[in-house]
Amino acid sequence: MVTILREADRTTVAEAAKKHKVSDATIYAWRKHFGQMEAADVKRLKALELENSRLKKLLAERDLDLEILKEINAKKW
């Protein structure tokens, strides 16, 4: 992605988009979000997003477990 953006900086956006089979709008959106980033920064961002997703899933599972335990505890045997 960053490589394509750097190429679009050297040539035209239309040429880079055609070469990499993406739309001009996609390159402009990437430029808006990732324009100042280097390749290592983008990799780090993706790793953080993946970790964040994993942690959200773990939290949701923990909350579900707590709800189940509360229901079991609330029942009178």
TIGUMAR-134886 format. One record per residue (C-alpha): residue in three letters; x, y, z; residue number from 1. Coordinates in pm, whole numbers, plus 50000, padded with zeros to 5 digits. Layout:
<sites>
+------+-------+-------+-------+-----+
: type :     X :     Y :     Z : seq :
+------+-------+-------+-------+-----+
:  ala :     X :     Y :     Z : NUM :
...
+------+-------+-------+-------+-----+
</sites>
This chain:
<sites>
+------+-------+-------+-------+-----+
: type :     X :     Y :     Z : seq :
+------+-------+-------+-------+-----+
:  met : 50000 : 50000 : 50000 :   1 :
:  val : 50272 : 50246 : 50097 :   2 :
:  thr : 50469 : 50139 : 49791 :   3 :
:  ile : 50172 : 50220 : 49569 :   4 :
:  leu : 50133 : 50558 : 49738 :   5 :
:  arg : 50499 : 50640 : 49682 :   6 :
:  glu : 50462 : 50537 : 49319 :   7 :
:  ala : 50156 : 50762 : 49286 :   8 :
:  asp : 50369 : 51047 : 49421 :   9 :
:  arg : 50627 : 50990 : 49147 :  10 :
:  thr : 50376 : 50936 : 48864 :  11 :
:  thr : 50010 : 51019 : 48835 :  12 :
:  val : 49745 : 50863 : 49055 :  13 :
:  ala : 49567 : 50729 : 48747 :  14 :
:  glu : 49880 : 50550 : 48622 :  15 :
:  ala : 49952 : 50393 : 48961 :  16 :
:  ala : 49589 : 50290 : 49002 :  17 :
:  lys : 49577 : 50128 : 48660 :  18 :
:  lys : 49907 : 49946 : 48715 :  19 :
:  his : 49797 : 49800 : 49049 :  20 :
:  lys : 49433 : 49746 : 48946 :  21 :
:  val : 49276 : 49969 : 49211 :  22 :
:  ser : 49058 : 50274 : 49168 :  23 :
:  asp : 49179 : 50631 : 49188 :  24 :
:  ala : 48946 : 50680 : 49485 :  25 :
:  thr : 49117 : 50394 : 49668 :  26 :
:  ile : 49456 : 50558 : 49629 :  27 :
:  tyr : 49318 : 50891 : 49750 :  28 :
:  ala : 49161 : 50717 : 50053 :  29 :
:  trp : 49490 : 50541 : 50128 :  30 :
:  arg : 49674 : 50870 : 50094 :  31 :
:  lys : 49433 : 51031 : 50340 :  32 :
:  his : 49482 : 50755 : 50599 :  33 :
:  phe : 49837 : 50638 : 50538 :  34 :
:  gly : 50001 : 50918 : 50342 :  35 :
:  gln : 50262 : 51012 : 50601 :  36 :
:  met : 50336 : 50657 : 50715 :  37 :
:  glu : 50627 : 50439 : 50619 :  38 :
:  ala : 50584 : 50069 : 50544 :  39 :
:  ala : 50696 : 49971 : 50895 :  40 :
:  asp : 50436 : 50205 : 51046 :  41 :
:  val : 50157 : 50044 : 50844 :  42 :
:  lys : 50269 : 49696 : 50949 :  43 :
:  arg : 50271 : 49805 : 51313 :  44 :
:  leu : 49924 : 49959 : 51275 :  45 :
:  lys : 49787 : 49637 : 51126 :  46 :
:  ala : 49944 : 49433 : 51407 :  47 :
:  leu : 49786 : 49662 : 51666 :  48 :
:  glu : 49446 : 49639 : 51497 :  49 :
:  leu : 49471 : 49260 : 51496 :  50 :
:  glu : 49566 : 49254 : 51864 :  51 :
:  asn : 49282 : 49494 : 51946 :  52 :
:  ser : 49035 : 49268 : 51768 :  53 :
:  arg : 49162 : 48964 : 51956 :  54 :
:  leu : 49136 : 49143 : 52291 :  55 :
:  lys : 48781 : 49260 : 52218 :  56 :
:  lys : 48682 : 48901 : 52144 :  57 :
:  leu : 48838 : 48781 : 52471 :  58 :
:  leu : 48656 : 49053 : 52663 :  59 :
:  ala : 48323 : 48960 : 52505 :  60 :
:  glu : 48377 : 48595 : 52596 :  61 :
:  arg : 48466 : 48689 : 52954 :  62 :
:  asp : 48153 : 48904 : 52984 :  63 :
:  leu : 47942 : 48616 : 52855 :  64 :
:  asp : 48099 : 48379 : 53109 :  65 :
:  leu : 48024 : 48627 : 53389 :  66 :
:  glu : 47660 : 48653 : 53282 :  67 :
:  ile : 47628 : 48275 : 53282 :  68 :
:  leu : 47781 : 48252 : 53629 :  69 :
:  lys : 47545 : 48523 : 53758 :  70 :
:  glu : 47244 : 48333 : 53623 :  71 :
:  ile : 47363 : 48009 : 53781 :  72 :
:  asn : 47430 : 48182 : 54112 :  73 :
:  ala : 47089 : 48352 : 54110 :  74 :
:  lys : 46899 : 48023 : 54079 :  75 :
:  lys : 46775 : 47872 : 54401 :  76 :
:  trp : 46854 : 47505 : 54415 :  77 :
+------+-------+-------+-------+-----+
</sites>
